[in-house]
Amino acid sequence: MRKLLVLTIFLLVACSYVEKSELENGITLLVKPLSGMGLVSIDVLIHDGLVDESKPGIRNFIQSLLIKGTKSHNATELALILDELGSFSASAGEDYLELQFKVEKERLGEALDLLREFLLEATFPREEVEKERVLILEAIKAQEDNPVQLLKNGLFSQLYPNHAYRFSVLGSEESIKAISREDLLSYYQEHYATPRMTVSVVGEVDSEELTKEIRERTKGISQKSPEQKKQEGSAALIGKLGRREKEITDHWIGIAYAAPNVTSEDRVKMVLLNSVLGGSMGARLFTNLRDKQGLAYQVGSSYAPLEYKGHIILYIGTHPENAKKALKGLQLEAKNLSIEAPSQAEVEQALNKTLGNFLLNHESLMDQAAYLARYEALGLGFEYDEEFPKVLKKVTAADIQAMAQKYLKNGTAFIVGKK
């Protein structure tokens, strides 16, 4: 069964050759032709992250305004065009900005025209800026009603005390109120139309013709990239137990540990460790803290390999009476994994779960285009999308135990709930 699953994944990811080229303006272009699809997905990834922000939240602010007006179309016109053309999204991540299209192959040219507008001709009308400001402030305020988000914010403030990763992509109420239209235009002009861009296209396309079209539409891209900031930040507040008082019926508790970044050789081993520890309903945290001890409403772990740093978070939602026991339970499970290697059955289950998620995350053309662009831009190379399952299968129980011994020993904890 496992061999069939892995074979299916390989057929999905590696069934077509990916062509890579560097355009004259510095843009990296990846093209994966797939015949008979009738559809094309475009992923544009701008290598610009939280560390580059002049003010927290400015990138997300800009992303939300790209469809609110360009030199050629106003917000209403753009909404009608996009509704008819296909799907489009613009988002900001910790390490990059992303624009995504999915269209019928006959309308690829129209999508590329719009892409040029978004990258080079956004106008940020004042009335649209103020409308969006209100929406972002509402989203920030809504986080106050989300204990899981408050838990993450608290953990990041302790894990990354002087690094930009401590900030939310949304920014803060203070920073969003302070961002002017002039700030948005200045950042946009310096950071968007630059060579720090990867364009990934998957679907029914002719590579040679597509390259010509993209080269034509990106003539205005600057030859100069903004200086990319480097942030080391101070050490995490190891051993600290932070708290955020909140009038809720339960307690949300988390422990964050520094973990491998995206290009680390330990990354894939940590992926499987996360799956063994808390990545599924059959993982240790769920089995031992919820099923056996009845401590958890919700429990698990999540691993984020970011560009400069990485982290793994163990979390649990529990009744206030069980808070101390739940926190000790998280600590104990992390410790136990370093003392005793997972069984072969645990490794097999974690492997199958991880490969299954990998498959599901590559079902759509848009997903495939996104992974190619992200791996390429963040230093792994687009080939990593094919290599990941092969490398994952080589991870052993001893490797997972070694990762626990190396990383799961100096954590920082946080609790959200009534005092």
N, C-alpha and C positions, 0 to 999 in steps of 0.2 A: 504493500500500500504506500509506504513511504517513498519507494523508488518511483512509483507511478506519479506521485505528487511532485517530486523533484524534477522528473522528466517533463511534466506539464509546465512547470515554471521555466525550465530552460527553453522549451519551445516558444513560450510566450515572450520571453525577454530577449533571447538570442537568435530568433528566427530571421532577423534581417540585419544586414550590415549597416553600421552607423558610420556616416562620412563626416569627418571633421575638417574644417578649414578656418583659416584666420583671414578675415577681411582686411583691406588696406587701412581701415580706420581703427583696427585693433579688436573688433568684435569677434568672438569665437562663435562659429556656426556649426551646429550638429544637426544632421539630417538622417532620419531613419525612414526610408521609403517602405510602405506596406501596400501592396497592390490589392485591389478589390474592396477597399474599405469605403471609398466614397466620401471619407471625412479626413480632415486635417486638424491637428492640434498644434498650437504654437505656445511655447513657454519662453518668456523673456525674463531672465534673471539678472538683476543689477546687483553687483557685489558691493552692497552698501548696508551697514548694519547699525545696531544700537551704539556701537563705539564711535560711529561717524556723526551721530546726531549733534547738531548745534544746540538744540533744545529738545528735551524728552518728548516724544510723540510726534515730532514734526514729519517724519516719514509716513506714518499712518495717516496723518492729516492730509498730506499731499496725495497719497494713493486714493483717498476717498474723493478727492476733488478732480481727478483726471477726467472723469466723465461729466463734469459740470460745466465744461466750456473750453473750446479751443478757438484758434483764429478762424476756423472754417465752420464751426457748428456751435450752437448754444446747447444748454443742458437738455432742453426738450427734444431738439433734433437728434442729439446723441442717444437719448433714451429710445427713440423710435427706431433709429438705425440699428442699435444693438439688439433690440427686441426682435427685429426681423432677420438680422445677420446670423445669429447663433448665440453661443454663450461666451461671456467675458467676465473676468474677475481680476481685481488688483488687490494685493495684500502685502503686508510688511511682516517679515520674520525677524528673529534676533540678529541674523547675519546677512540678510539680503532682502531686496524688494522683488516682487514677482508680478508679472502680467501674463494672463492666460486667455487664449482664444480657442474655441472649437467651432469649426465651420464646415460646410460642404466644400468639396474641393474646387467647385466652380467659383466660389466666393472668396478664395484665398487672397486674391488681389485686393479686394475691399477690406479684408481684415488687416492686411499689411499697410494699407493707406491709413486706417484708423490708428494702427500702432505708431506710425510716424507722427500723427497728430498728438498722440498721448505723450510721446517722448520729446517732442520738439516744439509743440505749439499750444500747450495748455495755458490758459489765461487767468485762472483763479478769480472769477468775478467776485467783487466784494460781497454782494448779497449771498452768493453761494458759500463763501468762506464763513460768513456768520451763521448760516443755516447749519453747516456741517459742524461748526464749533459747538453749537447747542447739542447736536446728536452725540458728539464724542464725549462731552461733559456728562450727558445722561448715561452713556455706557460706562464711564469711570465711576459714576455714582452707583450704578447697578452692581458693580463689583463689591460694594459694601454689603450687599445682601447675599453674597455668595461666599460662604465660609471656606470652601475649597480654594477659591481664588485668594482670599485673605491669608490662608495658610501658605500658599505658594509665595505670595508677596513677602510674608514674614520670613520665610526660609531664605529667599533670595537676598533679602536685606542683610542677613547674617552670613550667608555663604559668599556673597560678592559685595562686601561693605563699601569698596571704593572702585568697583568695576561697573561699567554700563549695563551689564547683565542684571543688575539689581532693579533696573527700571522696567516697568510695563511697556509693551509696544504702544499702548494707548497714550502713554505719558501720564502726567498728573494733572489734577485740576489747576494747580498753579501754573504749570508750564503751558497748558493749552490756552489758558486765558491770556498768557503773555505773548503768544505767537501772532505776529502781524501778517498781513498779506504780503508785505515786502520781505519778511523772513521766508515765507513759503516760496516766493518767486526766486529769491537768491539761492536757496538751497536746491530748488528744482533745476535751475540753470547750471549750477556747478556739479550736481551729483547724478543727474539722469542721463543726459546725452553725452556719455563718456565711453571710452573703450572698455571700462570695467563691466562688460555686459556679455552674457552668454545667451544665444538664441537657439532653442532646441525645437525642431519640427518633426513630428511623427505623423505618418499617414500617407495618403495617395498623392505623392508629389514627384515631380521630376527634379532631381537634385541640381542639375546644371541650370535649369530655368529658374528654380527657386533662388539659387545663389545670386543670379543676376538681379532678380527682383528685390531681394533684401539689400544688396549692394546699392541699388538705385535709391531705395527709400531711406537709407541711413547715411546719405551723403553729408547731412548736417551734423553728424556726430563729431564731437570735439576730438582732436588728436591727443588731448591732454587729460589725464585722470586726476581727480582731486587726491591730495595726499591721504593715504589710508592710515588712520590712527592705530596705534598699538597700545594696548592697556594691559598691564600686568595686574594692577590692583593689589591691595593689601591682603594678608592672609585671612581666611575665613575665621569666624568667631567660634572656634572649636570648643565644644563642651557647654556652650551657652544654651539655656532654655528660655526662649522668648515667649511672650504671651500677648494675645490681643483679646481683650474682654469684649464679648458679644452676647447679647441676650438671645440665645438660642437654646434649644432643649438638649442638644448633644454637644460633644467635644470633638473637635477635629485636631488630630495630632500628626506631626510629621517629623522625620529626621532626614536631613540632606547631607550627602557625602560628595566630596569632589570625586570626579570620575574622568575617564579618558575623553579627550576632545575628538573631533571628527576624523582627524588623520592619524590618530594614535594606533600603534600596532595592537594595543589592548582592546580596541573598540569592539570588535566582533565577539571577543570572549565576554565582554561586559554585556553585550546584547543578550547572550544566552544566560548569563548570570541573572539578569533582570527577569527573564522568563521563568527560570527556576524559582526565584525568590518570590515574585509577586505579579508576574505578567499574565496570569490566567486564574480561573476558578480552581484549577487543580494544583496551583503553586503552593509553596510552603506557608506564606503568610495567610492565605485563605484557609488552607487546611488546618493549620495549627492555632490560629488566633480566632477564626470565626467558627469553623466546624467543631473543633475539639473543646475550645474554651468559651465559646459564645460571647466573645468580646466585641465583635465588629458588626456595625451596620454595613460598612463598606471598608475594604482593605485592599492594598495592592502596592505596587511599586512602578515607577516610571524612570526611564533613562533617557537623557537628552545629551547627545554628543554635539556640542556647539563648536564653532570655529576656534575660539581661543581657549576655552575651557569646556568642561562637561560636568554633569551632576547626575546623581541617582537619588530619588526621593522615595522613602518608605512612608506610607500614610495609612491612617485608620480613622474611621468615624465611630465613636463609641458613646456609651452612656457616661455622664459625669462621674458616677460612682466608680467606674472602671478605668478612669483616665490614667492613674499611676500604673496600674497593672498593664494597660495597653501600651504605654510608652516603654515599659520594661520589656514587654513582649516583642516590640519592634527591635529593640536593642539586642535582645537575646537571639532572635532569628538571624540577624546580621552576624552576630558572633558565632553562632552554631555553624553557619555555612563555611566559616574559616577554619573551624575545628574538624568538621566532618564533611568530606566531599559528597556531592549528591550521588544518589544511586544511578545505575545505568538506566533504570526505568524513568527517573526524573529527567535525565539528560535527553532521552528519546522523546519524552513528552514535550519538553521545552523546544527541542529541535523542530518537531513537527508543527508545533504551534507557531513558531517564528517563521518557518518556511510557508505555512499557510497564510500568515499575515502578509508576507512578502508577495505572495501570489495575488491576494485580494487587493493589495496596494498597487498592482500593475494591471488591473483589469481594463481600465479605460486608456484611450490614447493620451488623454491629458495627463494621467498619472505617469505614463511612460515618459512623456516629454519632460515632465517636471523632474523626475529622478535623474535623467540624463543631465539636465542643466545644473541641478544642485550638486551632484557628484563632481562634475567638471569644474564648476566655479569655486567650490570649497577645497579643491586640491587633491581629491581622490582620483580624478579622471573619469570620464564617462564609462570606461571599460569596467569600472567597479560594479556597475549594475548587473553585469554578467558574472563577475567574480564572487560577489557576496555569498550566494548559496554554496559555492564550492569551498570557500574559506570557512563558512559556518559549520559545515559537516566535519571539519577537522578538529573542532573544539572538543576537548575531553573533560571528564569530571575533574581531573586534577587541575586543568586550566582554570575551571570555574572556581575551585577552592583557592587557587593562587590569587585570583582576582579579588576574592573576598578578603584574603589576608592583606592584600596590598591597599585596597581602597575602603573597605568597610570597617574602619577602626577609629577614625576621627570625624565625628559628625557634629552637626549643629541642629538643635531641635526647636520646635515651635508648637504652641497650643492656641487654638481659637475656641472660645467658649466662655461661659460664666466663670467668675472667679471662685 
